[in-house]
């Protein structure tokens, strides 16, 4: 539906590749919209802007005795009890952890939600469109 809408708005033929259309409209693909909203929810959870039942599934690395890179970056660790099952691997806590831990520190340490959203969208558009080309 999203591809059809982009072609209709830009008045392009049905066989036009969708990725260049999304880029010209500054739209995220469906997969990238999922990553974007997942990242926003993680940011809200870590900054106490989300309900506690969401915040409780995410745990940041903490080290009392050592200054580890993962601590200063604010990495998230998994709290899953059953590792590597399909449900755990596709869960919000796991997907959110994967996305959050690959974000640059400048994005993670955004001072406001608005700034985070802006930087996250630019990052996803720049670095996550490659997966769409191979499909």
C-alpha positions as CSV (number, residue, x, y, z in Angstrom):
1,X,0.0,0.0,0.0
2,X,2.8,2.4,0.9
3,X,4.6,1.7,-2.4
4,X,1.4,2.3,-4.3
5,X,0.8,5.5,-2.5
6,X,4.3,6.8,-3.3
7,X,3.9,5.9,-7.0
8,X,0.5,7.7,-7.1
9,X,1.7,10.8,-5.4
10,X,4.8,11.1,-7.7
11,X,2.8,10.0,-10.7
12,X,5.3,7.1,-11.5
13,X,4.6,3.9,-13.4
14,X,3.9,0.7,-11.4
15,X,7.3,-0.8,-12.2
16,X,9.2,2.1,-10.7
17,X,11.4,1.0,-7.8
18,X,10.0,2.1,-4.5
19,X,13.2,3.0,-2.5
20,X,14.0,6.1,-4.6
21,X,10.4,7.2,-4.3
22,X,10.5,6.9,-0.5
23,X,13.8,8.8,-0.4
24,X,12.3,11.7,-2.5
25,X,9.3,11.8,-0.3
26,X,11.4,11.5,2.9
27,X,9.4,8.5,3.9
28,X,10.7,5.5,5.8
29,X,10.0,2.0,4.5
30,X,7.7,-0.2,6.6
31,X,10.7,-2.0,8.1
32,X,12.5,1.2,8.9
33,X,9.3,2.7,10.4
34,X,9.3,-0.3,12.7
35,X,12.9,0.4,13.7
36,X,12.1,4.1,14.2
37,X,9.2,3.5,16.5
38,X,11.0,0.8,18.4
39,X,13.9,3.2,18.9
40,X,11.6,6.0,20.1
41,X,10.0,3.6,22.6
42,X,13.4,2.6,23.9
43,X,14.4,6.3,24.3
44,X,11.2,7.0,26.2
45,X,11.6,3.9,28.4
46,X,15.2,4.8,29.3
47,X,14.2,8.5,30.0
48,X,11.2,7.6,32.2
49,X,8.7,8.8,29.6
50,X,7.1,5.4,29.1
51,X,5.0,3.3,31.4
52,X,6.9,1.2,33.9
53,X,5.9,-2.1,32.4
54,X,7.8,-1.1,29.3
55,X,10.8,0.4,31.2
56,X,11.1,-2.7,33.3
57,X,12.0,-5.0,30.3
58,X,15.1,-2.9,29.4
59,X,18.2,-2.9,31.6
60,X,21.3,-0.7,30.9
61,X,24.8,-2.0,31.7
62,X,25.9,-0.8,35.1
63,X,29.3,-1.2,36.6
64,X,30.1,0.0,40.1
65,X,33.8,-0.6,40.1
66,X,34.9,-0.2,36.5
67,X,34.4,2.5,33.9
68,X,33.5,0.2,30.9
69,X,32.8,1.5,27.4
70,X,29.4,-0.2,27.5
71,X,28.5,1.7,30.7
72,X,29.5,5.1,29.4
73,X,27.7,4.5,26.1
74,X,24.6,3.4,27.9
75,X,24.3,-0.1,26.3
76,X,21.3,-2.3,27.0
77,X,21.7,-5.9,28.1
78,X,19.2,-8.7,27.7
79,X,17.0,-9.7,30.7
80,X,15.5,-12.7,28.8
81,X,15.4,-15.9,30.8
82,X,15.1,-18.2,27.8
83,X,17.8,-17.3,25.3
84,X,17.5,-17.7,21.5
85,X,13.9,-18.8,21.1
86,X,12.1,-17.2,18.3
87,X,9.8,-15.2,20.6
88,X,12.7,-13.8,22.6
89,X,14.7,-12.9,19.5
90,X,11.7,-11.0,18.0
91,X,10.6,-9.4,21.3
92,X,10.6,-5.6,21.9
93,X,13.4,-6.0,24.5
94,X,15.7,-7.8,22.1
95,X,15.0,-5.8,19.0
96,X,15.1,-2.6,21.0
97,X,18.5,-3.6,22.5
98,X,19.9,-4.4,19.1
99,X,18.9,-1.1,17.6
100,X,19.9,1.0,20.7
101,X,23.3,-0.6,21.0
102,X,24.2,0.1,17.4
103,X,23.2,3.8,17.6
104,X,25.9,6.4,17.8
105,X,26.4,8.0,21.2
106,X,25.4,11.4,20.0
107,X,21.9,10.0,19.2
108,X,21.6,8.0,22.4
109,X,22.5,11.0,24.5
110,X,20.0,13.4,22.9
111,X,18.6,15.9,25.4
112,X,15.0,15.9,24.1
113,X,12.6,13.5,22.4
114,X,12.3,15.8,19.4
115,X,16.0,15.9,18.9
116,X,16.3,12.1,19.3
117,X,13.5,11.5,16.7
118,X,15.2,13.8,14.2
119,X,18.6,12.2,14.6
120,X,17.2,8.7,14.6
121,X,15.2,9.2,11.4
122,X,18.3,10.6,9.6
123,X,20.4,7.7,10.9
124,X,17.9,5.1,9.8
125,X,17.5,6.7,6.4
126,X,21.2,6.8,5.9
127,X,22.3,3.4,7.2
128,X,19.3,1.1,7.1
129,X,18.1,1.4,3.6
130,X,20.8,-1.0,2.3
131,X,18.8,-4.0,3.6
132,X,15.9,-2.9,1.5
133,X,18.0,-3.0,-1.7
134,X,18.8,-6.7,-1.3
135,X,15.1,-7.8,-1.0
